[in-house]
């Protein structure tokens, strides 16, 4: 029997990462939350993360036990946490499966140093893209970690094909696309009213027929928003940027320089209800990301779930997998403002095309990218691991 197992209880899964939602709002953090809640019918799930402080704490969030381990600080977003080694060793004794989320050097190092007994799986969210110099040190540890996971779960077939790290471990890979709670993206009378208010507030009475383009996400270096802002010179529409981030000042300056600032609206961080209303207020969603750091683009799925057609880029990641060209939206070459403008204009000037792509987007989101489907796939992986003797890996 696998270490930590108990034949009279549900198998126990321990997720390992650096943060958890709540309170940290991020794609990986929210995915772990959904996996924890969505697998609870068959598994007893706990989460081991860092606390962001010098204190260790423990709490139960919506039925999920969350252990937050003290840290001394972070470098290149990775927590420095000597206590994480002993915490993983302690928690692993009561686990049947360890579920790591990559990239997370802190968790990988803790496993290397503690060598816990339970088998491990990994959701591979992204390559390490920006901190390439760090790979000289982290690369061997990452390779060691991947070689000792029974199953590695890339989030799209595109990413599995384009990642040199995943290519080394192809025989261990099983694609599990990310998902969202689709039911949270339905339109209610309250959302409908707020969406109308957003349109009226941005467009005004004199321009109420103008289209609205929407982007939702952090304003970060890999999002390609400079190309979308440049594209606005050739689009007769208004643009909403919902989110904040380190690129905001630079993007505002660029909008002023290109004389499109009067048609670009920086909303900053918005709460979930307001975000949902923005989706229903808009006519098209745009994800102009130009680097592989955008590994999946979960906000595309959110937009698609509300029936918004998507314009995104054909970068070597899961982005064009999520937004199927000609089905849920249009895809264009990255770093190309003219191509972005042409695709957006095709949609906003053709009601039939916009409706067809919007309907296709909603269907694709519900069929391919629901939290329920994601969790079913994850549970299937767990079952396969528990049925496979550890000595055979």
RORO-593690 format. One line per 5 residues: number of its first residue (from 1); for each residue x, y, z of C-alpha. Coordinates in steps of 0.5 Angstrom, whole numbers, plus 2048, in hexadecimal, padded with zeros to 3 digits. Last residue first. Layout:
! RORO-593690
NUM> X:Y:Z; ...
This chain:
! RORO-593690
393> 80F:809:7E7; 80E:801:7E8; 811:801:7EF; 80B:806:7F1; 806:801:7EF
388> 800:804:7EB; 7F9:804:7ED; 7FA:80A:7F1; 7FD:80D:7EB; 7F8:80B:7E6
383> 7F2:80E:7EB; 7F6:815:7EC; 7F6:816:7E5; 7EF:814:7E4; 7ED:819:7EA
378> 7F1:81E:7E6; 7ED:81D:7E0; 7E6:81E:7E4; 7E9:824:7E7; 7EA:827:7E0
373> 7E4:825:7DE; 7E0:828:7E4; 7E4:82E:7E3; 7E1:82F:7DC; 7E6:830:7D7
368> 7E4:82C:7D1; 7DD:82B:7D0; 7DA:832:7D4; 7E0:836:7D1; 7DF:833:7CA
363> 7D8:834:7CA; 7D8:83C:7CC; 7DE:83D:7C7; 7DA:83A:7C2; 7D4:83E:7C3
358> 7D8:844:7C3; 7DC:842:7BD; 7D5:842:7B9; 7D2:848:7BC; 7D8:84C:7BB
353> 7D9:849:7B4; 7D1:84B:7B2; 7D2:852:7B5; 7D8:854:7B1; 7DB:85B:7B2
348> 7DE:859:7B9; 7E0:852:7B7; 7E4:854:7B1; 7E7:85A:7B5; 7EA:856:7BA
343> 7ED:852:7B5; 7F0:858:7B1; 7F2:85C:7B7; 7F6:856:7BA; 7F9:854:7B3
338> 7FB:85C:7B3; 7FE:85C:7BA; 803:856:7B9; 807:853:7BF; 804:84C:7BE
333> 801:849:7B8; 7F9:849:7B8; 7F4:845:7BB; 7EC:846:7BA; 7E6:844:7BE
328> 7E3:83E:7C1; 7E2:839:7BB; 7E6:83D:7B5; 7ED:83C:7B9; 7EC:838:7C0
323> 7ED:83D:7C6; 7F0:838:7CB; 7F5:834:7C6; 7F7:83B:7C4; 7F9:83D:7CB
318> 7FC:836:7CD; 803:838:7CB; 807:83A:7C5; 804:840:7C4; 7FF:841:7BE
313> 7FB:847:7C1; 7F4:849:7C4; 7EE:84C:7C1; 7E8:849:7C5; 7E0:849:7C4
308> 7DC:84A:7CA; 7D7:845:7CC; 7D8:846:7D4; 7DB:83F:7D4; 7E0:842:7CF
303> 7E2:848:7D3; 7E4:843:7D9; 7E8:83E:7D5; 7EC:844:7D2; 7ED:846:7D9
298> 7F0:83F:7DA; 7F6:841:7D5; 7FA:83B:7D4; 801:83C:7D5; 802:843:7D4
293> 809:843:7D6; 80A:840:7CF; 80B:848:7CD; 806:84C:7C8; 800:84D:7CC
288> 7FB:851:7C8; 7F4:84E:7CC; 7EE:851:7C9; 7E7:851:7CB; 7E2:853:7C6
283> 7DB:857:7C7; 7DB:859:7CE; 7D6:85A:7D3; 7D5:853:7D5; 7DD:852:7D7
278> 7DD:858:7DA; 7D7:856:7DF; 7DB:850:7E1; 7E1:854:7E3; 7DC:858:7E7
273> 7DA:852:7EB; 7E1:84F:7EC; 7E4:856:7EF; 7E8:85A:7EA; 7EF:85C:7EA
268> 7F1:862:7E6; 7EB:865:7E1; 7F0:868:7DC; 7EC:86B:7D6; 7EE:86B:7CF
263> 7EB:870:7CA; 7ED:877:7CD; 7F4:874:7CD; 7F4:873:7C6; 7F9:878:7C4
258> 7FF:873:7C3; 803:877:7C8; 7FE:877:7CD; 7FD:870:7CC; 804:86E:7CD
253> 804:872:7D3; 7FE:86F:7D6; 802:868:7D4; 808:86A:7D8; 805:86C:7DE
248> 801:866:7DE; 806:861:7DD; 807:85F:7E4; 800:85C:7E5; 7F9:85E:7E5
243> 7F3:85B:7E2; 7ED:85C:7DE; 7EF:85F:7D7; 7E9:862:7D4; 7EA:864:7CC
238> 7E5:868:7C8; 7E4:867:7C1; 7E5:86A:7BA; 7EC:865:7B9; 7F2:868:7B5
233> 7F5:86C:7BA; 7F3:867:7C0; 7F8:862:7BD; 7FE:865:7C0; 7FA:864:7C7
228> 7F9:85D:7C5; 801:85D:7C4; 803:860:7CA; 7FE:85B:7CE; 803:855:7CC
223> 801:851:7D2; 808:84F:7D4; 80B:855:7D7; 805:856:7DC; 7FE:85A:7DD
218> 7FB:854:7E1; 7F4:851:7DE; 7EE:853:7DA; 7EE:856:7D3; 7E7:859:7D0
213> 7E6:85C:7C9; 7DF:860:7C9; 7DC:862:7C3; 7D9:868:7C1; 7D1:869:7C1
208> 7D0:86D:7C7; 7D5:872:7C4; 7D0:878:7C6; 7CD:875:7CC; 7D3:874:7D0
203> 7D8:86F:7CE; 7DC:86E:7D4; 7D6:86F:7D9; 7D1:86C:7D5; 7D5:866:7D3
198> 7D6:865:7DB; 7CF:866:7DD; 7CD:861:7D8; 7D1:85C:7DB; 7CF:85E:7E2
193> 7C7:85D:7E0; 7C9:856:7DC; 7CD:854:7E2; 7C7:855:7E7; 7C2:852:7E2
188> 7C7:84C:7E2; 7CC:849:7DD; 7D0:843:7DE; 7D7:843:7E0; 7D7:840:7E6
183> 7D4:839:7E3; 7DA:838:7DF; 7DE:837:7E5; 7E5:837:7E1; 7EA:832:7DE
178> 7F1:831:7DD; 7F3:82B:7D8; 7F5:825:7DA; 7FA:822:7D5; 7FE:81B:7D7
173> 805:81B:7D7; 80A:816:7DA; 80C:813:7D3; 80E:81A:7D1; 813:81B:7D7
168> 818:81F:7D3; 813:822:7CE; 810:825:7D4; 817:829:7D5; 817:82B:7CE
163> 810:82E:7CE; 80D:82F:7C8; 809:828:7C7; 807:828:7CE; 805:82F:7CE
158> 800:82E:7C8; 7FD:828:7CB; 7FB:82C:7D0; 7FB:82D:7D8; 801:828:7D9
153> 800:823:7DE; 806:81F:7E0; 805:818:7E3; 809:813:7E7; 80D:819:7E9
148> 814:817:7EA; 817:819:7E4; 814:820:7E4; 817:822:7EB; 81E:820:7E8
143> 81D:824:7E2; 81B:82A:7E7; 821:829:7EB; 826:829:7E5; 822:82F:7E2
138> 822:833:7E9; 82A:835:7E9; 82B:837:7E1; 823:838:7E1; 824:83E:7E5
133> 827:842:7DF; 821:840:7DB; 81D:844:7E0; 818:847:7DB; 815:840:7D8
128> 815:83B:7DE; 810:836:7DA; 809:836:7DC; 803:833:7DF; 806:82C:7E0
123> 801:829:7E5; 805:823:7E8; 804:81D:7EB; 808:819:7F1; 808:813:7F4
118> 808:812:7FC; 80F:811:800; 811:818:801; 819:81A:7FF; 81A:81F:804
113> 81F:823:800; 81D:822:7F9; 816:823:7FB; 817:82A:7FE; 81B:82C:7F8
108> 816:82A:7F4; 811:82E:7F8; 815:834:7F9; 817:834:7F1; 80F:835:7EF
103> 80E:835:7E8; 80A:830:7E8; 805:82E:7EC; 806:828:7F1; 800:822:7F2
98> 803:81E:7F8; 7FF:817:7F8; 7FD:813:7FE; 7FE:818:803; 7FF:817:80B
93> 806:817:80B; 807:81C:806; 805:821:80B; 80B:820:80F; 810:820:809
88> 80D:826:806; 80D:82A:80C; 814:828:80E; 816:82B:807; 812:831:807
83> 815:833:80D; 81B:835:809; 817:83A:806; 81A:83F:800; 813:840:7FC
78> 814:840:7F4; 812:847:7F1; 819:848:7EE; 81B:848:7F5; 816:848:7FB
73> 816:849:802; 818:846:809; 812:841:808; 80D:83E:80D; 809:838:80B
68> 801:839:809; 7FD:832:80B; 7F7:832:807; 7F1:82D:809; 7EC:82D:804
63> 7E5:82D:806; 7E3:834:803; 7E9:837:806; 7EC:833:80C; 7F2:837:810
58> 7F9:836:812; 7FF:83A:813; 806:83B:813; 809:842:814; 80F:846:811
53> 80A:849:80C; 808:847:805; 805:841:807; 808:83C:803; 803:836:800
48> 801:82F:802; 7FA:82D:800; 7F6:827:803; 7F1:823:7FF; 7ED:81D:801
43> 7EB:819:7FB; 7E5:817:7F7; 7E0:81C:7F8; 7E5:821:7FA; 7E8:821:7F3
38> 7E4:827:7F0; 7E6:82B:7F7; 7ED:82A:7F7; 7EE:82B:7EF; 7EA:831:7EF
33> 7EE:834:7F4; 7F4:832:7F1; 7F2:835:7EB; 7F1:83C:7EE; 7F8:83C:7F1
28> 7FB:83A:7EA; 7F7:840:7E6; 7F8:845:7EC; 7F4:848:7F1; 7F8:847:7F8
23> 7F3:847:7FE; 7F0:843:7FC; 7F3:83F:7F8; 7F9:83C:7FA; 800:83D:7FA
18> 807:83A:7F9; 805:833:7F6; 804:82C:7F9; 7FD:828:7F9; 7FD:823:7FD
13> 7F8:81D:7FC; 7F5:818:800; 7F1:812:7FE; 7EA:811:801; 7EA:80D:808
8> 7EA:806:80A; 7F0:804:806; 7F4:809:809; 7FA:80B:805; 800:80F:808
3> 805:80B:804; 802:807:7FE; 800:800:800
